Amino acid sequence: MNMLSIESVVKASLHEAGFKRLFVAYSGGMDSSVLLHVVRSLELQIPVFAIHIHHGLSIHADDWLLHCEEQCRKLGIELFSEKVELAKPSTDQKPVAGIELAARQARYDVFSRHLKPCDGLLMAHHQDDQVETFMMRLMRGSGLTGLSAMDAQRKLGDGQLLRPLMEVSRKQIEDFASLHKIKYVEDDSNTNTEFDRNW
């Protein structure tokens, strides 16, 4: 798959979905930064917004928010940002696993509140994430249903969640970011092997 094909895949996914408003889940990391730039390059004839969730889990979280605000200004995309309070892990969970789950739930709660009927939320999960998800579920002893792949599209709140990069590899995303000199942040938690996904 060449560089333009990432744009083609996203464009085809959006054409089939027929959204009236579009939101991009934007952490400021490489994957979501590439997705946001691709969406901006398509010059869609619908309103496009970015959503950034400030979890407060990293000492760099404020800097990441500033980065996202700056990039959205340059792209001419309105950014919604929200700080969330994470629920405390239950006593039967490993603390780190509980944090992962609470952060995920907080994100999806915010996304759901923003979505209205005919709205779409794009997330930048890709091929490699799909493999990681399968391995995590296998490690946790999920049954056949639990071992199924992440949905490319599903209902979320009153709108729809869409993952248009599921057929795109991380290497392709890295190449795209390098070619287009896209600025992004590195999450320091990505090297922490206490988090199941990183391990």
N, C-alpha and C positions, 0 to 999 in steps of 0.2 A: 504494500500500500504506500503510495507516494504522499508528499505533504498536502497536496490539494485534496486528496481523498478524505482527510479528516473533515475538512469543510463540507465535502460532498455528503459524507455520512450524516453529519449534524443537520445539514439542510434537508436531506431526505426524511430524516426522523421528524423534523418540525413540520414539514409539508404534510406528512401523513397524520400528524396529531391535530393540526388545525386549531391551535391555541389563539386566544384573543389577547392575552397578556402573558409575558414570560418572565420568570425569575431564574437567576442562576445562583446556586449555592456557592458562595465565594469565600474560601478560607484564606486566600492569599498564597496558597501553596502552588506548586507547579501545575498539577492537573486542573484545578479549577481556574487558574490563571489562563491556561491555554484555552479551555472551554469558553471563558468569558471573551477572550480576544477573537475566537472563531465566530461566536454569536454576533459580536459587534461588526465583524467584517462582512457578515451576510446582509447587513442593512435591511433588516426585517421591517415590514410595514405594520408592526404592532409594538406597543410599549414594552421595553426591556428594562429590567431592574436586577440588581445584585443584592443578595442577603448575606451578611457576615454575622456569625455568632461568636461573641466574646465569652469564652468559658471561664476565663480567669485562672486557668490551670498552669499557665506558664508565666514566668517573669517577663516574657517578651510579648504577652498578649496585647498590651496597649500599643506597642510598636507595630504589631501586625495589623491592628485596626487602622492606624495612621497610614500604613502602606496601602491598604485596601481603599481608603478614602482618596488617597493621591492618585492611584491607578484609575479609579472610577471617574475622577474629575478629568483625567487625560482622555479617557475613552468616551466621555459624555454620557455616562450611565449613572442613573440615580442609585445610591446605595442605602439600603436599610441595614442598620446594625443594632444588635440587641445583646445586652449583657444578661447572662442567665445565672441563677443560683442552682447548683447541682444538689439533687437529693442525696442524703447520706446513704452509703452502701448498707445493705442488710447484713446482719451478723453472720449469716451463713455464706457470704461471698468473700472471696479474696478482696482486700481493699482496692487493688489496682483494677481488677475485673469489674468491681462495683462502680468505679469511677468511669470506666469505658462505657458501661451501660447507661449510667446517669447522663453522661455527656451526649450520647446518641439520642436518648429520649428527649433531652432538653432541646436539641437541634430540631428534631422532628415536630415537637410541640410548637416551636416558633414558626417553622415552615408552614404548618397546617393553619395557623392563625392568619397568615398572609394570603392564602389561596382562596379564591372565589371560583364559582363555576366557570369553566372554559379557561382557567388559568393553568399554566404549566410550570413546574419547577424542574430545572435541569441539574443533575448531579454528575460529577466527572468520574464516576467509577469506570474502570477499564478492564481489559482482559486479565491483567495480573491481579487486580482486586478480586475478580471472580474466583481465581484459583486460591487466593488467600482465604476467601470466605468459605470455600469448600473445605479447606484443610482445618480451619478453625472449628467448623461444625463437626467434622469428623473427629477431631481431638476431644470435643465436648460430648461425644457419644450420641449425636443426633440420629434420629431414625431416617427412613427414606425420604419423608417429606421435608425434614430439616436439612437434608443434604442437597436439596434442589438448588439450582442456581438463583442468584439475585434476579429479581424481575427487571426486565428492560423498561417496563412501564407498569404502573399500578396507581390506584386511587390514593390520594393523600389529602386529608381534609375535604374541602369541597372541590379540589382540583385534581391534577394528575402529576405524579412524579415520573420523570423520564430520564433514562440513562443512555444518552446517544453514543457514548464512547465504548460500549461493551465489546465491540469487535476491534477495538484499537489497542495496540500494545503500549506498555510504558515506554519502550524504546522509541516508538513513533512519536509519542508525546514529548519526550526529551528532545528528539531531533527537531520537532516543530518549534519548541520553546527556544532552542539554540538558533535556529534559522531566523526567527523573527525577533530575536533579542528581547524576549519577554522577561520582565522582572518579576520575581516571586520570592516568597520567604521559605525558609527551611524550618520545619517544626522540630524543635529539639527533642520532643518526645518520641520521634521516629526511631531513635537509636536506643530507646529504653526497652530492653527485652523482657521486662516485667509485664508489659502490655502484650496480650496474647497475639495480636496481629503482627507485631514486630518480631516476636519469637518465632 
